[in-house]
Amino acid sequence: MSKQPIGIFDSGVGGTSIWKEIHTLLPYENTIYLADSINAPYGLKGKQKIIELSIKNTEYLINSGCKLIVVACNTATTNAISVLRASYNIPFIGIEPAIKPAALHTKTHSVGILATQGTLSSELFSKTSGLFASHIQVIEQVGEGIVELIEAGKVNSDEMKQLLSAYLKPMIEAKIDYLVLGCTHYPYLMPLLLELLPKHVKIIDSGEAVARQTKAILEKHELLNTQTLKPENKFYTNGNPEVLRALLNNQYTLENLKF
């Protein structure tokens, strides 16, 4: 089992930001990445549809021999991971916005969160926010249009910059000192965010924490690959392969699949 791949899926290419953190921490693990770009973004879909898509992706990865699955999508995690864990006998790693560290460390008692509608309206996010952020001001912003631009290869476009400027304006006015990124696509916006935000604002995403949790769960279940051979990393997309290829810096082969 230890040589079998880690499966990772997202509603598109954004979860590669999570894959990169996992690959950095666990460089000898084999991986399979599944980009469901044709259905991106999940954040605009209803809970039942998100569950159906998550099941479809999970079954593809299980049938491909994966030993553990990382749900590299905040919306899929917050809406579907409990169903996945109840339905399949395989470890799942989920992702949700890192509101807890922002709430614990804020000095201005004001933090911003940029996420999809599906994540912000989920029961899991509401519960986490209520537990850790009830004593501070949380400026929530639905990142409408952001995922679509990233999936279209327009990360650094003028259109993206104008969109982010509008979304960040109320946060800056509210004097936030932390910005939580609640979508795995959003770390690719880091250069633009650093340009648009005041210098003191810290940006938090979940990538490193997810990689550490992945390692911990592999160790717990004795699934860690102890061999130090060159790993096999497979990437599949049902969308435009050029966008995924560009985010991977043309370093890996990928396949266009209908799934």
Buried (B, 14 or more C-beta within 10 A) or exposed (E): EBBBBBBBBBBBBBBBBBBBBBBEBBEBBBBBBBBBBBBBBBBBBEBEBBBBBBBBBBEBBBEBEBBBBBBBBBBBBBBBBBBBBEBBEBBBBBBBBBBBBBBEEBEBEBBBBBBBBBBBBBEBBEEBBEEBBEEBBBBBBBBBEBBBBBBBBBBEBEEBBEBBEEBBEEBBEBBBBBBBBBBBBBBBBEEBBEEBBEEEBBBBBBBBBBBEBBBEBBEEBEBBBEEEEEBEBBBBBBBBBEBBBEBBEEEBEBEEEEE
